[in-house]
C-alpha cells in the first residue's frame, strides 16, 4: 500500500503440485506482480 491505496497484488506460482516440489529439482516457482490502480478503484467505489 502507498498513501492508503493498494498499488499491486503479488501471487506465487509453481509448475508442479506443492507436495511434489523438492529442493534441487528442475521445477521452479515464480512471483507475479500485478499493478493495480487502488486510488482509482477507491474513487470509483466510494471508499475513502
CHARMM internal coordinates of N, CA and C (Angstrom, degrees):
IC EDIT
DIST 1 N 1 CA 1.4394
DIST 1 CA 1 C 1.5212
ANGL 1 N 1 CA 1 C 108.74
DIST 1 C 2 N 1.3068
ANGL 1 CA 1 C 2 N 114.25
DIHE 1 N 1 CA 1 C 2 N 144.12
DIST 2 N 2 CA 1.4582
ANGL 1 C 2 N 2 CA 120.97
DIHE 1 CA 1 C 2 N 2 CA 174.41
DIST 2 CA 2 C 1.5192
ANGL 2 N 2 CA 2 C 107.75
DIHE 1 C 2 N 2 CA 2 C -134.94
DIST 2 C 3 N 1.3188
ANGL 2 CA 2 C 3 N 115.85
DIHE 2 N 2 CA 2 C 3 N 128.83
DIST 3 N 3 CA 1.4690
ANGL 2 C 3 N 3 CA 121.51
DIHE 2 CA 2 C 3 N 3 CA -179.94
DIST 3 CA 3 C 1.5331
ANGL 3 N 3 CA 3 C 112.15
DIHE 2 C 3 N 3 CA 3 C 52.73
DIST 3 C 4 N 1.3244
ANGL 3 CA 3 C 4 N 116.47
DIHE 3 N 3 CA 3 C 4 N 35.52
DIST 4 N 4 CA 1.4596
ANGL 3 C 4 N 4 CA 121.34
DIHE 3 CA 3 C 4 N 4 CA 176.87
DIST 4 CA 4 C 1.5183
ANGL 4 N 4 CA 4 C 115.73
DIHE 3 C 4 N 4 CA 4 C 80.43
DIST 4 C 5 N 1.3383
ANGL 4 CA 4 C 5 N 118.36
DIHE 4 N 4 CA 4 C 5 N 9.44
DIST 5 N 5 CA 1.4590
ANGL 4 C 5 N 5 CA 122.00
DIHE 4 CA 4 C 5 N 5 CA -178.92
DIST 5 CA 5 C 1.5269
ANGL 5 N 5 CA 5 C 110.25
DIHE 4 C 5 N 5 CA 5 C -125.73
DIST 5 C 6 N 1.3277
ANGL 5 CA 5 C 6 N 115.96
DIHE 5 N 5 CA 5 C 6 N 142.98
DIST 6 N 6 CA 1.4645
ANGL 5 C 6 N 6 CA 121.21
DIHE 5 CA 5 C 6 N 6 CA 175.62
DIST 6 CA 6 C 1.5249
ANGL 6 N 6 CA 6 C 108.13
DIHE 5 C 6 N 6 CA 6 C -67.35
DIST 6 C 7 N 1.3240
ANGL 6 CA 6 C 7 N 116.56
DIHE 6 N 6 CA 6 C 7 N 133.45
DIST 7 N 7 CA 1.4710
ANGL 6 C 7 N 7 CA 121.33
DIHE 6 CA 6 C 7 N 7 CA -179.64
DIST 7 CA 7 C 1.5218
ANGL 7 N 7 CA 7 C 112.19
DIHE 6 C 7 N 7 CA 7 C -110.46
DIST 7 C 8 N 1.3296
ANGL 7 CA 7 C 8 N 118.10
DIHE 7 N 7 CA 7 C 8 N -24.17
DIST 8 N 8 CA 1.4624
ANGL 7 C 8 N 8 CA 120.86
DIHE 7 CA 7 C 8 N 8 CA 179.86
DIST 8 CA 8 C 1.5199
ANGL 8 N 8 CA 8 C 109.78
DIHE 7 C 8 N 8 CA 8 C -164.11
DIST 8 C 9 N 1.3187
ANGL 8 CA 8 C 9 N 115.44
DIHE 8 N 8 CA 8 C 9 N 162.86
DIST 9 N 9 CA 1.4548
ANGL 8 C 9 N 9 CA 123.31
DIHE 8 CA 8 C 9 N 9 CA 172.81
DIST 9 CA 9 C 1.5212
ANGL 9 N 9 CA 9 C 107.31
DIHE 8 C 9 N 9 CA 9 C -116.33
DIST 9 C 10 N 1.3144
ANGL 9 CA 9 C 10 N 117.29
DIHE 9 N 9 CA 9 C 10 N 146.45
DIST 10 N 10 CA 1.4566
ANGL 9 C 10 N 10 CA 120.79
DIHE 9 CA 9 C 10 N 10 CA 174.12
DIST 10 CA 10 C 1.5209
ANGL 10 N 10 CA 10 C 109.24
DIHE 9 C 10 N 10 CA 10 C -118.09
DIST 10 C 11 N 1.3186
ANGL 10 CA 10 C 11 N 115.11
DIHE 10 N 10 CA 10 C 11 N 141.54
DIST 11 N 11 CA 1.4627
ANGL 10 C 11 N 11 CA 122.97
DIHE 10 CA 10 C 11 N 11 CA 178.96
DIST 11 CA 11 C 1.5215
ANGL 11 N 11 CA 11 C 108.03
DIHE 10 C 11 N 11 CA 11 C -131.69
DIST 11 C 12 N 1.3131
ANGL 11 CA 11 C 12 N 116.26
DIHE 11 N 11 CA 11 C 12 N 149.62
DIST 12 N 12 CA 1.4605
ANGL 11 C 12 N 12 CA 121.27
DIHE 11 CA 11 C 12 N 12 CA 174.34
DIST 12 CA 12 C 1.5242
ANGL 12 N 12 CA 12 C 107.66
DIHE 11 C 12 N 12 CA 12 C -113.52
DIST 12 C 13 N 1.3277
ANGL 12 CA 12 C 13 N 116.08
DIHE 12 N 12 CA 12 C 13 N 137.58
DIST 13 N 13 CA 1.4561
ANGL 12 C 13 N 13 CA 121.16
DIHE 12 CA 12 C 13 N 13 CA -179.34
DIST 13 CA 13 C 1.5224
ANGL 13 N 13 CA 13 C 109.07
DIHE 12 C 13 N 13 CA 13 C -135.57
DIST 13 C 14 N 1.3221
ANGL 13 CA 13 C 14 N 115.87
DIHE 13 N 13 CA 13 C 14 N 147.81
DIST 14 N 14 CA 1.4621
ANGL 13 C 14 N 14 CA 121.38
DIHE 13 CA 13 C 14 N 14 CA 177.28
DIST 14 CA 14 C 1.5231
ANGL 14 N 14 CA 14 C 107.88
DIHE 13 C 14 N 14 CA 14 C -140.87
DIST 14 C 15 N 1.3251
ANGL 14 CA 14 C 15 N 117.27
DIHE 14 N 14 CA 14 C 15 N 152.61
DIST 15 N 15 CA 1.4573
ANGL 14 C 15 N 15 CA 120.75
DIHE 14 CA 14 C 15 N 15 CA -173.69
DIST 15 CA 15 C 1.5317
ANGL 15 N 15 CA 15 C 114.91
DIHE 14 C 15 N 15 CA 15 C -90.91
DIST 15 C 16 N 1.3170
ANGL 15 CA 15 C 16 N 118.61
DIHE 15 N 15 CA 15 C 16 N 7.44
DIST 16 N 16 CA 1.4691
ANGL 15 C 16 N 16 CA 122.94
DIHE 15 CA 15 C 16 N 16 CA 174.69
DIST 16 CA 16 C 1.5261
ANGL 16 N 16 CA 16 C 108.47
DIHE 15 C 16 N 16 CA 16 C -140.18
DIST 16 C 17 N 1.3303
ANGL 16 CA 16 C 17 N 116.33
DIHE 16 N 16 CA 16 C 17 N 165.98
DIST 17 N 17 CA 1.4613
ANGL 16 C 17 N 17 CA 119.38
DIHE 16 CA 16 C 17 N 17 CA 173.59
DIST 17 CA 17 C 1.5187
ANGL 17 N 17 CA 17 C 109.34
DIHE 16 C 17 N 17 CA 17 C -61.11
DIST 17 C 18 N 1.3122
ANGL 17 CA 17 C 18 N 115.42
DIHE 17 N 17 CA 17 C 18 N 145.84
DIST 18 N 18 CA 1.4679
ANGL 17 C 18 N 18 CA 120.34
DIHE 17 CA 17 C 18 N 18 CA -175.22
DIST 18 CA 18 C 1.5275
ANGL 18 N 18 CA 18 C 112.39
DIHE 17 C 18 N 18 CA 18 C -56.04
DIST 18 C 19 N 1.3263
ANGL 18 CA 18 C 19 N 117.56
DIHE 18 N 18 CA 18 C 19 N -38.72
DIST 19 N 19 CA 1.4710
ANGL 18 C 19 N 19 CA 119.70
DIHE 18 CA 18 C 19 N 19 CA -177.77
DIST 19 CA 19 C 1.5328
ANGL 19 N 19 CA 19 C 112.71
DIHE 18 C 19 N 19 CA 19 C -72.53
DIST 19 C 20 N 1.3332
ANGL 19 CA 19 C 20 N 118.55
DIHE 19 N 19 CA 19 C 20 N -10.98
DIST 20 N 20 CA 1.4621
ANGL 19 C 20 N 20 CA 122.23
DIHE 19 CA 19 C 20 N 20 CA 178.13
DIST 20 CA 20 C 1.5306
ANGL 20 N 20 CA 20 C 111.91
DIHE 19 C 20 N 20 CA 20 C -96.35
DIST 20 C 21 N 1.2990
ANGL 20 CA 20 C 21 N 117.45
DIHE 20 N 20 CA 20 C 21 N -7.39
DIST 21 N 21 CA 1.4682
ANGL 20 C 21 N 21 CA 121.11
DIHE 20 CA 20 C 21 N 21 CA -177.84
DIST 21 CA 21 C 1.5182
ANGL 21 N 21 CA 21 C 110.07
DIHE 20 C 21 N 21 CA 21 C -86.36
DIST 21 C 22 N 1.3226
ANGL 21 CA 21 C 22 N 115.72
DIHE 21 N 21 CA 21 C 22 N 122.60
DIST 22 N 22 CA 1.4715
ANGL 21 C 22 N 22 CA 121.41
DIHE 21 CA 21 C 22 N 22 CA 176.37
DIST 22 CA 22 C 1.5305
ANGL 22 N 22 CA 22 C 108.00
DIHE 21 C 22 N 22 CA 22 C -130.23
DIST 22 C 23 N 1.2886
ANGL 22 CA 22 C 23 N 115.95
DIHE 22 N 22 CA 22 C 23 N 156.33
DIST 23 N 23 CA 1.4571
ANGL 22 C 23 N 23 CA 120.19
DIHE 22 CA 22 C 23 N 23 CA -179.72
DIST 23 CA 23 C 1.5182
ANGL 23 N 23 CA 23 C 112.78
DIHE 22 C 23 N 23 CA 23 C -62.11
DIST 23 C 24 N 1.3190
ANGL 23 CA 23 C 24 N 117.27
DIHE 23 N 23 CA 23 C 24 N 142.88
DIST 24 N 24 CA 1.4521
ANGL 23 C 24 N 24 CA 122.09
DIHE 23 CA 23 C 24 N 24 CA 175.77
DIST 24 CA 24 C 1.5194
ANGL 24 N 24 CA 24 C 115.34
DIHE 23 C 24 N 24 CA 24 C 81.37
DIST 24 C 25 N 1.3230
ANGL 24 CA 24 C 25 N 118.54
DIHE 24 N 24 CA 24 C 25 N 7.77
DIST 25 N 25 CA 1.4671
ANGL 24 C 25 N 25 CA 119.79
DIHE 24 CA 24 C 25 N 25 CA 178.36
DIST 25 CA 25 C 1.5340
ANGL 25 N 25 CA 25 C 110.03
DIHE 24 C 25 N 25 CA 25 C -92.55
DIST 25 C 26 N 1.3185
ANGL 25 CA 25 C 26 N 116.91
DIHE 25 N 25 CA 25 C 26 N -177.22
DIST 26 N 26 CA 1.4671
ANGL 25 C 26 N 26 CA 121.22
DIHE 25 CA 25 C 26 N 26 CA -177.14
DIST 26 CA 26 C 1.5252
ANGL 26 N 26 CA 26 C 113.12
DIHE 25 C 26 N 26 CA 26 C -84.78
DIST 26 C 27 N 1.3008
ANGL 26 CA 26 C 27 N 117.57
DIHE 26 N 26 CA 26 C 27 N -3.40
DIST 27 N 27 CA 1.4571
ANGL 26 C 27 N 27 CA 120.41
DIHE 26 CA 26 C 27 N 27 CA -176.65
DIST 27 CA 27 C 1.5207
ANGL 27 N 27 CA 27 C 109.74
DIHE 26 C 27 N 27 CA 27 C -85.25
DIST 27 C 28 N 1.2944
ANGL 27 CA 27 C 28 N 114.95
DIHE 27 N 27 CA 27 C 28 N 149.85
DIST 28 N 28 CA 1.4507
ANGL 27 C 28 N 28 CA 118.39
DIHE 27 CA 27 C 28 N 28 CA -178.36
DIST 28 CA 28 C 1.5117
ANGL 28 N 28 CA 28 C 111.89
DIHE 27 C 28 N 28 CA 28 C -137.73
DIST 28 C 29 N 1.2957
ANGL 28 CA 28 C 29 N 113.98
DIHE 28 N 28 CA 28 C 29 N 158.45
DIST 29 N 29 CA 1.4577
ANGL 28 C 29 N 29 CA 120.22
DIHE 28 CA 28 C 29 N 29 CA 176.75
DIST 29 CA 29 C 1.5184
ANGL 29 N 29 CA 29 C 108.25
DIHE 28 C 29 N 29 CA 29 C -111.44
DIST 29 C 30 N 1.2944
ANGL 29 CA 29 C 30 N 114.79
DIHE 29 N 29 CA 29 C 30 N 158.22
DIST 30 N 30 CA 1.4561
ANGL 29 C 30 N 30 CA 121.33
DIHE 29 CA 29 C 30 N 30 CA 179.28
DIST 30 CA 30 C 1.5182
ANGL 30 N 30 CA 30 C 109.08
DIHE 29 C 30 N 30 CA 30 C -132.54
DIST 30 C 31 N 1.3019
ANGL 30 CA 30 C 31 N 115.71
DIHE 30 N 30 CA 30 C 31 N 148.82
DIST 31 N 31 CA 1.4569
ANGL 30 C 31 N 31 CA 122.10
DIHE 30 CA 30 C 31 N 31 CA 171.77
DIST 31 CA 31 C 1.5226
ANGL 31 N 31 CA 31 C 106.29
DIHE 30 C 31 N 31 CA 31 C -107.17
DIST 31 C 32 N 1.3184
ANGL 31 CA 31 C 32 N 116.00
DIHE 31 N 31 CA 31 C 32 N 126.57
DIST 32 N 32 CA 1.4572
ANGL 31 C 32 N 32 CA 121.87
DIHE 31 CA 31 C 32 N 32 CA -179.52
DIST 32 CA 32 C 1.5240
ANGL 32 N 32 CA 32 C 108.01
DIHE 31 C 32 N 32 CA 32 C -110.20
DIST 32 C 33 N 1.3201
ANGL 32 CA 32 C 33 N 116.37
DIHE 32 N 32 CA 32 C 33 N 126.63
DIST 33 N 33 CA 1.4559
ANGL 32 C 33 N 33 CA 121.64
DIHE 32 CA 32 C 33 N 33 CA 178.40
DIST 33 CA 33 C 1.5247
ANGL 33 N 33 CA 33 C 107.55
DIHE 32 C 33 N 33 CA 33 C -112.75
DIST 33 C 34 N 1.3321
ANGL 33 CA 33 C 34 N 115.82
DIHE 33 N 33 CA 33 C 34 N 119.40
DIST 34 N 34 CA 1.4654
ANGL 33 C 34 N 34 CA 121.51
DIHE 33 CA 33 C 34 N 34 CA -179.42
DIST 34 CA 34 C 1.5250
ANGL 34 N 34 CA 34 C 109.06
DIHE 33 C 34 N 34 CA 34 C -109.83
DIST 34 C 35 N 1.3278
ANGL 34 CA 34 C 35 N 117.06
DIHE 34 N 34 CA 34 C 35 N 118.58
DIST 35 N 35 CA 1.4642
ANGL 34 C 35 N 35 CA 118.97
DIHE 34 CA 34 C 35 N 35 CA 178.51
DIST 35 CA 35 C 1.5243
ANGL 35 N 35 CA 35 C 110.91
DIHE 34 C 35 N 35 CA 35 C -65.79
DIST 35 C 36 N 1.3175
ANGL 35 CA 35 C 36 N 115.93
DIHE 35 N 35 CA 35 C 36 N 150.56
DIST 36 N 36 CA 1.4614
ANGL 35 C 36 N 36 CA 121.27
DIHE 35 CA 35 C 36 N 36 CA -177.70
DIST 36 CA 36 C 1.5200
ANGL 36 N 36 CA 36 C 108.58
DIHE 35 C 36 N 36 CA 36 C -146.82
DIST 36 C 37 N 1.3080
ANGL 36 CA 36 C 37 N 116.63
DIHE 36 N 36 CA 36 C 37 N 132.99
DIST 37 N 37 CA 1.4600
ANGL 36 C 37 N 37 CA 121.49
DIHE 36 CA 36 C 37 N 37 CA 179.08
DIST 37 CA 37 C 1.5286
ANGL 37 N 37 CA 37 C 109.12
DIHE 36 C 37 N 37 CA 37 C -90.54
DIST 37 C 38 N 1.3186
ANGL 37 CA 37 C 38 N 115.88
DIHE 37 N 37 CA 37 C 38 N 78.67
DIST 38 N 38 CA 1.4544
ANGL 37 C 38 N 38 CA 121.24
DIHE 37 CA 37 C 38 N 38 CA -178.37
DIST 38 CA 38 C 1.5111
ANGL 38 N 38 CA 38 C 113.66
DIHE 37 C 38 N 38 CA 38 C -64.15
DIST 38 C 39 N 1.3114
ANGL 38 CA 38 C 39 N 117.07
DIHE 38 N 38 CA 38 C 39 N -32.03
DIST 39 N 39 CA 1.4634
ANGL 38 C 39 N 39 CA 119.66
DIHE 38 CA 38 C 39 N 39 CA 178.74
DIST 39 CA 39 C 1.5282
ANGL 39 N 39 CA 39 C 109.96
DIHE 38 C 39 N 39 CA 39 C -64.32
DIST 39 C 40 N 1.3101
ANGL 39 CA 39 C 40 N 116.64
DIHE 39 N 39 CA 39 C 40 N -44.61
DIST 40 N 40 CA 1.4731
ANGL 39 C 40 N 40 CA 120.76
DIHE 39 CA 39 C 40 N 40 CA 178.49
DIST 40 CA 40 C 1.5291
ANGL 40 N 40 CA 40 C 110.57
DIHE 39 C 40 N 40 CA 40 C -66.48
DIST 40 C 41 N 1.3294
ANGL 40 CA 40 C 41 N 116.92
DIHE 40 N 40 CA 40 C 41 N -42.07
DIST 41 N 41 CA 1.4687
ANGL 40 C 41 N 41 CA 121.27
DIHE 40 CA 40 C 41 N 41 CA 178.15
DIST 41 CA 41 C 1.5198
ANGL 41 N 41 CA 41 C 110.49
DIHE 40 C 41 N 41 CA 41 C -58.96
DIST 41 C 42 N 1.3166
ANGL 41 CA 41 C 42 N 117.12
DIHE 41 N 41 CA 41 C 42 N -47.04
DIST 42 N 42 CA 1.4534
ANGL 41 C 42 N 42 CA 120.85
DIHE 41 CA 41 C 42 N 42 CA 179.21
DIST 42 CA 42 C 1.5180
ANGL 42 N 42 CA 42 C 111.26
DIHE 41 C 42 N 42 CA 42 C -61.41
DIST 42 C 43 N 1.3275
ANGL 42 CA 42 C 43 N 116.84
DIHE 42 N 42 CA 42 C 43 N -40.87
DIST 43 N 43 CA 1.4630
ANGL 42 C 43 N 43 CA 121.42
DIHE 42 CA 42 C 43 N 43 CA 178.60
DIST 43 CA 43 C 1.5246
ANGL 43 N 43 CA 43 C 110.79
DIHE 42 C 43 N 43 CA 43 C -63.07
DIST 43 C 44 N 1.3276
ANGL 43 CA 43 C 44 N 117.33
DIHE 43 N 43 CA 43 C 44 N -47.08
DIST 44 N 44 CA 1.4564
ANGL 43 C 44 N 44 CA 122.66
DIHE 43 CA 43 C 44 N 44 CA -177.32
DIST 44 CA 44 C 1.5333
ANGL 44 N 44 CA 44 C 112.74
DIHE 43 C 44 N 44 CA 44 C -66.73
DIST 44 C 45 N 1.3277
ANGL 44 CA 44 C 45 N 117.29
DIHE 44 N 44 CA 44 C 45 N -31.84
DIST 45 N 45 CA 1.4633
ANGL 44 C 45 N 45 CA 120.92
DIHE 44 CA 44 C 45 N 45 CA -177.37
DIST 45 CA 45 C 1.5240
ANGL 45 N 45 CA 45 C 113.03
DIHE 44 C 45 N 45 CA 45 C -97.03
DIST 45 C 46 N 1.3253
ANGL 45 CA 45 C 46 N 117.07
DIHE 45 N 45 CA 45 C 46 N -2.66
DIST 46 N 46 CA 1.4583
ANGL 45 C 46 N 46 CA 120.91
DIHE 45 CA 45 C 46 N 46 CA 177.85
DIST 46 CA 46 C 1.5098
ANGL 46 N 46 CA 46 C 114.90
DIHE 45 C 46 N 46 CA 46 C 79.44
DIST 46 C 47 N 1.3185
ANGL 46 CA 46 C 47 N 117.15
DIHE 46 N 46 CA 46 C 47 N 15.41
DIST 47 N 47 CA 1.4677
ANGL 46 C 47 N 47 CA 121.67
DIHE 46 CA 46 C 47 N 47 CA 177.44
DIST 47 CA 47 C 1.5193
ANGL 47 N 47 CA 47 C 108.71
DIHE 46 C 47 N 47 CA 47 C -84.10
DIST 47 C 48 N 1.3071
ANGL 47 CA 47 C 48 N 116.42
DIHE 47 N 47 CA 47 C 48 N 132.51
DIST 48 N 48 CA 1.4686
ANGL 47 C 48 N 48 CA 119.20
DIHE 47 CA 47 C 48 N 48 CA 178.87
DIST 48 CA 48 C 1.4989
ANGL 48 N 48 CA 48 C 111.15
DIHE 47 C 48 N 48 CA 48 C -123.76
END
COOR INIT
IC SEED 1 N 1 CA 1 C
IC BUILD
